[in-house]
Every structure is written in C-alpha cells, then in structure tokens.
Amino acid sequence: MAKAENKTKPTDQSPKEFVASVEHPVRRADAERLLEIFGRVTNLAPRMWGPSLIGYGRYAYKYESGREGEFFMTGFSRRKANLVVYIMPGYLDLEEKLARLGKYKLGKSCLYINKLADVDEAVLAEIIDFGLQYMRGKYETWDE
C-alpha cells in the first residue's frame, strides 16, 4: 500500500510566532516554557505541524494494514482549554512517573495539562525523554 497522505504535515510557520500569538498571558507563558523544556530535553528544533501542533523530530511508521507515513516523535499544542503533550508511544510503563507528575488527564498518546503549575516540570521532562528514546529505539527517526 502506498503512503497515505497525512492531513497534518510540517509547515513553514514559526513555532515561536505561533506561541507569541496566544492571547491569554498564562497560556502563552506556559507554551513558551514548553518550548524551552522540549528544546532542552530533545535537543531538537521545533517545527509546526499543521496550524497548531509543535513537533520535534520525525519518525516513519507502518501499520499492519499497510498504511504508512511520517509524524513528529514528540511535541505539544496549546489548546484553548489546556496544554496537550504528545508522547507517541502512549503512557504504558509510565505509572511511576505519572504518579509523581501532578494534575493531568490522559488520552492514548495525549497528556492534558490545564497549566504547567499543576505538574512537576522535572517529571514532565522525564516523560518526554522516555517517549523520545522509545521512538528512536522502535522506529526509523530523523532529527530535524
């Protein structure tokens, strides 16, 4: 099966400009801080994926169905109601870290945080690093 076109693709929009455009001052400050945390943990430059996702690195995937494509290895988005941190392998085997993190909600690969003050940033960095190392060990990845 040929590669299906992902709807969410890298763009030329500046992540810093996207974050600077967030109107609410606390949400903007949280997004600026996440740029710092992700930059330090990943040692990669941020890149916009679609209009609102900030991703780091890239990996190639192939499903059992034969569908294949590329996506970022880790990243985040500043949504209206919360911050969303994307840990692509999901949150299996992270019970101990999540117990230390603070206040959050989980989706399959999404960690929803109302504000950074609700979580321990050092633990968040551990979770980001865990996800990044997992992706590098399991998939073909690119640091870009």
NUGUBA-741246 format. One record per residue: residue number from 0; x, y, z of N, C-alpha, C in turn. Coordinates in nm, 3 decimals. Layout:
<recs>
NUM;X;Y;Z;X;Y;Z;X;Y;Z;
...
</recs>
This chain:
<recs>
0;0.086;-0.118;0.000;0.000;0.000;0.000;0.089;0.123;0.000;
1;0.056;0.218;-0.078;0.133;0.342;-0.086;0.113;0.424;0.040;
2;0.205;0.514;0.060;0.193;0.604;0.174;0.067;0.689;0.160;
3;-0.014;0.687;0.264;-0.132;0.774;0.265;-0.086;0.912;0.307;
4;-0.147;1.012;0.249;-0.112;1.149;0.284;-0.171;1.184;0.421;
5;-0.085;1.220;0.514;-0.133;1.269;0.643;-0.195;1.406;0.624;
6;-0.301;1.431;0.697;-0.361;1.563;0.692;-0.275;1.664;0.767;
7;-0.205;1.616;0.869;-0.118;1.703;0.949;0.024;1.689;0.898;
8;0.075;1.796;0.839;0.208;1.796;0.779;0.290;1.912;0.835;
9;0.422;1.902;0.823;0.507;2.015;0.864;0.476;2.138;0.781;
10;0.486;2.254;0.845;0.463;2.380;0.775;0.584;2.471;0.795;
11;0.581;2.586;0.731;0.689;2.684;0.747;0.659;2.786;0.855;
12;0.544;2.775;0.921;0.508;2.868;1.028;0.609;2.856;1.141;
13;0.642;2.966;1.203;0.736;2.969;1.314;0.669;2.926;1.445;
14;0.722;2.825;1.514;0.666;2.788;1.644;0.669;2.904;1.744;
15;0.777;2.981;1.742;0.786;3.095;1.835;0.679;3.199;1.805;
16;0.653;3.225;1.678;0.547;3.319;1.641;0.410;3.264;1.679;
17;0.390;3.134;1.659;0.263;3.072;1.698;0.240;3.089;1.848;
18;0.341;3.060;1.928;0.330;3.073;2.073;0.307;3.219;2.111;
19;0.380;3.310;2.047;0.364;3.453;2.078;0.224;3.504;2.047;
20;0.153;3.435;1.959;0.018;3.478;1.922;-0.090;3.434;2.021;
21;-0.053;3.352;2.119;-0.151;3.308;2.219;-0.189;3.429;2.303;
22;-0.318;3.459;2.307;-0.363;3.581;2.373;-0.355;3.575;2.525;
23;-0.397;3.466;2.585;-0.400;3.456;2.731;-0.256;3.453;2.784;
24;-0.218;3.545;2.875;-0.078;3.555;2.918;-0.025;3.431;2.989;
25;-0.105;3.364;3.071;-0.057;3.244;3.140;-0.039;3.130;3.040;
26;-0.133;3.115;2.950;-0.121;3.009;2.849;-0.003;3.033;2.756;
27;0.018;3.160;2.721;0.134;3.195;2.637;0.264;3.163;2.711;
28;0.272;3.201;2.840;0.392;3.174;2.920;0.416;3.024;2.934;
29;0.309;2.947;2.953;0.323;2.802;2.962;0.376;2.744;2.830;
30;0.324;2.791;2.718;0.371;2.743;2.588;0.517;2.783;2.565;
31;0.556;2.904;2.605;0.695;2.946;2.593;0.785;2.856;2.678;
32;0.738;2.822;2.797;0.815;2.733;2.885;0.825;2.593;2.824;
33;0.717;2.544;2.762;0.725;2.414;2.697;0.823;2.414;2.580;
34;0.832;2.525;2.507;0.935;2.535;2.403;1.074;2.514;2.464;
35;1.097;2.574;2.581;1.226;2.559;2.649;1.248;2.415;2.695;
36;1.147;2.356;2.759;1.160;2.220;2.812;1.184;2.120;2.699;
37;1.101;2.124;2.596;1.117;2.032;2.484;1.251;2.054;2.414;
38;1.293;2.178;2.397;1.422;2.206;2.335;1.538;2.147;2.413;
39;1.532;2.162;2.545;1.638;2.109;2.631;1.638;1.957;2.631;
40;1.521;1.896;2.645;1.513;1.750;2.655;1.545;1.683;2.521;
41;1.491;1.735;2.412;1.509;1.670;2.282;1.636;1.713;2.211;
42;1.684;1.831;2.241;1.797;1.891;2.169;1.767;1.902;2.019;
43;1.638;1.923;1.989;1.593;1.936;1.851;1.521;2.070;1.834;
44;1.519;2.120;1.713;1.447;2.244;1.683;1.298;2.212;1.668;
45;1.212;2.301;1.716;1.068;2.279;1.700;1.025;2.307;1.557;
46;0.917;2.240;1.516;0.860;2.264;1.384;0.710;2.256;1.395;
47;0.642;2.347;1.329;0.496;2.343;1.328;0.449;2.229;1.238;
48;0.350;2.157;1.286;0.281;2.053;1.210;0.135;2.097;1.206;
49;0.089;2.130;1.088;-0.045;2.184;1.078;-0.049;2.321;1.144;
50;-0.168;2.370;1.173;-0.179;2.506;1.226;-0.153;2.520;1.376;
51;-0.147;2.406;1.452;-0.139;2.424;1.597;-0.055;2.322;1.673;
52;0.014;2.234;1.605;0.098;2.135;1.672;0.245;2.172;1.657;
53;0.319;2.165;1.766;0.462;2.190;1.763;0.531;2.056;1.786;
54;0.603;2.011;1.685;0.666;1.879;1.691;0.817;1.885;1.690;
55;0.875;1.776;1.738;1.021;1.763;1.746;1.061;1.631;1.682;
56;1.154;1.639;1.587;1.197;1.519;1.516;1.087;1.465;1.428;
57;1.115;1.349;1.370;1.021;1.286;1.278;1.046;1.136;1.281;
58;0.939;1.059;1.263;0.956;0.914;1.253;0.867;0.859;1.144;
59;0.907;0.743;1.092;0.829;0.674;0.990;0.757;0.558;1.056;
60;0.628;0.541;1.024;0.551;0.431;1.079;0.485;0.353;0.967;
61;0.451;0.228;1.000;0.376;0.144;0.908;0.284;0.057;0.991;
62;0.154;0.068;0.965;0.055;-0.012;1.036;0.044;-0.151;0.974;
63;-0.013;-0.244;1.050;-0.034;-0.379;0.997;-0.119;-0.377;0.871;
64;-0.205;-0.277;0.859;-0.291;-0.264;0.740;-0.209;-0.230;0.615;
65;-0.085;-0.189;0.636;0.000;-0.147;0.524;0.010;0.003;0.510;
66;-0.077;0.076;0.578;-0.070;0.223;0.573;0.060;0.268;0.640;
67;0.125;0.363;0.576;0.250;0.415;0.631;0.255;0.566;0.614;
68;0.340;0.628;0.693;0.354;0.772;0.687;0.462;0.821;0.781;
69;0.463;0.951;0.804;0.561;1.013;0.893;0.488;1.110;0.986;
70;0.543;1.127;1.106;0.487;1.220;1.203;0.598;1.262;1.297;
71;0.572;1.360;1.384;0.675;1.401;1.478;0.690;1.300;1.591;
72;0.810;1.294;1.651;0.837;1.197;1.758;0.775;1.238;1.891;
73;0.772;1.365;1.917;0.712;1.418;2.039;0.677;1.564;2.013;
74;0.593;1.619;2.096;0.556;1.759;2.076;0.444;1.802;2.168;
75;0.390;1.919;2.138;0.282;1.972;2.220;0.197;2.069;2.140;
76;0.084;2.102;2.198;-0.003;2.202;2.140;-0.067;2.283;2.252;
77;-0.086;2.409;2.226;-0.154;2.497;2.320;-0.298;2.506;2.273;
78;-0.385;2.433;2.335;-0.527;2.436;2.302;-0.596;2.544;2.385;
79;-0.721;2.570;2.354;-0.796;2.672;2.427;-0.808;2.639;2.575;
80;-0.841;2.514;2.606;-0.868;2.475;2.744;-0.747;2.421;2.819;
81;-0.644;2.372;2.746;-0.532;2.310;2.814;-0.411;2.296;2.722;
82;-0.304;2.248;2.782;-0.185;2.209;2.707;-0.199;2.061;2.674;
83;-0.157;2.023;2.556;-0.157;1.881;2.519;-0.014;1.843;2.486;
84;0.039;1.745;2.559;0.173;1.693;2.535;0.158;1.559;2.465;
85;0.226;1.543;2.352;0.216;1.421;2.273;0.337;1.332;2.298;
86;0.311;1.219;2.360;0.413;1.116;2.383;0.368;0.999;2.296;
87;0.430;0.983;2.180;0.377;0.897;2.076;0.364;0.750;2.113;
88;0.451;0.692;2.197;0.425;0.552;2.232;0.309;0.536;2.330;
89;0.254;0.645;2.379;0.150;0.638;2.480;0.212;0.638;2.619;
90;0.134;0.599;2.715;0.178;0.613;2.854;0.190;0.480;2.927;
91;0.203;0.369;2.852;0.228;0.240;2.913;0.365;0.245;2.980;
92;0.379;0.174;3.088;0.506;0.167;3.161;0.547;0.301;3.221;
93;0.456;0.394;3.235;0.489;0.524;3.292;0.413;0.550;3.423;
94;0.358;0.446;3.482;0.277;0.464;3.603;0.353;0.537;3.712;
95;0.478;0.499;3.735;0.558;0.560;3.842;0.579;0.709;3.815;
96;0.613;0.743;3.693;0.635;0.884;3.659;0.504;0.963;3.667;
97;0.397;0.904;3.614;0.268;0.973;3.618;0.220;0.995;3.761;
98;0.253;0.903;3.851;0.214;0.918;3.992;0.283;1.039;4.055;
99;0.401;1.076;4.002;0.477;1.189;4.054;0.450;1.319;3.979;
100;0.381;1.312;3.866;0.366;1.428;3.778;0.282;1.540;3.836;
101;0.169;1.509;3.891;0.077;1.613;3.937;-0.059;1.595;3.873;
102;-0.127;1.704;3.846;-0.264;1.701;3.795;-0.264;1.697;3.641;
103;-0.331;1.594;3.585;-0.336;1.574;3.441;-0.451;1.481;3.407;
104;-0.479;1.470;3.276;-0.570;1.370;3.221;-0.497;1.304;3.105;
105;-0.534;1.180;3.076;-0.468;1.106;2.968;-0.561;1.073;2.854;
106;-0.505;1.075;2.734;-0.565;1.018;2.615;-0.468;0.909;2.571;
107;-0.487;0.852;2.453;-0.400;0.744;2.408;-0.253;0.787;2.402;
108;-0.225;0.894;2.332;-0.088;0.947;2.323;-0.083;1.091;2.371;
109;-0.189;1.135;2.437;-0.201;1.276;2.478;-0.204;1.288;2.630;
110;-0.128;1.383;2.677;-0.128;1.419;2.818;-0.187;1.559;2.826;
111;-0.302;1.572;2.892;-0.371;1.700;2.901;-0.338;1.766;3.035;
112;-0.287;1.888;3.029;-0.248;1.963;3.148;-0.318;2.099;3.141;
113;-0.386;2.137;3.247;-0.453;2.268;3.247;-0.352;2.381;3.245;
114;-0.252;2.373;3.333;-0.144;2.473;3.336;-0.020;2.406;3.392;
115;0.097;2.457;3.354;0.223;2.395;3.397;0.240;2.397;3.548;
116;0.180;2.494;3.615;0.190;2.499;3.760;0.128;2.376;3.826;
117;0.045;2.302;3.752;-0.021;2.181;3.806;0.070;2.059;3.806;
118;0.185;2.066;3.739;0.270;1.948;3.726;0.414;1.978;3.766;
119;0.488;1.872;3.793;0.630;1.881;3.822;0.705;1.881;3.688;
120;0.770;1.991;3.655;0.836;2.004;3.525;0.948;1.903;3.507;
121;1.017;1.866;3.614;1.125;1.768;3.604;1.068;1.631;3.565;
122;0.955;1.595;3.620;0.891;1.468;3.585;0.839;1.474;3.442;
123;0.783;1.587;3.403;0.738;1.604;3.265;0.856;1.584;3.170;
124;0.971;1.638;3.203;1.090;1.620;3.120;1.129;1.472;3.111;
125;1.118;1.399;3.221;1.147;1.255;3.220;1.053;1.182;3.125;
126;0.925;1.218;3.127;0.826;1.154;3.041;0.854;1.185;2.894;
127;0.886;1.309;2.864;0.920;1.347;2.726;1.041;1.268;2.678;
128;1.145;1.260;2.762;1.266;1.187;2.725;1.237;1.038;2.705;
129;1.156;0.979;2.794;1.120;0.839;2.780;1.056;0.814;2.643;
130;0.958;0.897;2.608;0.889;0.881;2.480;0.982;0.896;2.362;
131;1.070;0.994;2.369;1.165;1.018;2.260;1.260;0.900;2.243;
132;1.313;0.849;2.353;1.406;0.735;2.346;1.335;0.610;2.294;
133;1.211;0.591;2.336;1.131;0.479;2.286;1.116;0.488;2.135;
134;1.079;0.604;2.086;1.059;0.623;1.943;1.188;0.597;1.865;
135;1.298;0.645;1.917;1.427;0.625;1.849;1.466;0.477;1.846;
136;1.425;0.403;1.948;1.458;0.261;1.953;1.366;0.174;1.868;
137;1.247;0.218;1.839;1.149;0.134;1.770;1.129;0.170;1.623;
138;1.149;0.295;1.586;1.117;0.342;1.452;1.239;0.403;1.383;
139;1.227;0.416;1.253;1.325;0.494;1.178;1.293;0.641;1.209;
140;1.391;0.714;1.260;1.368;0.851;1.302;1.467;0.946;1.237;
141;1.427;1.075;1.235;1.512;1.182;1.184;1.511;1.294;1.285;
142;1.626;1.347;1.312;1.637;1.465;1.399;1.640;1.587;1.310;
143;1.530;1.659;1.307;1.526;1.779;1.223;1.454;1.889;1.295;
</recs>
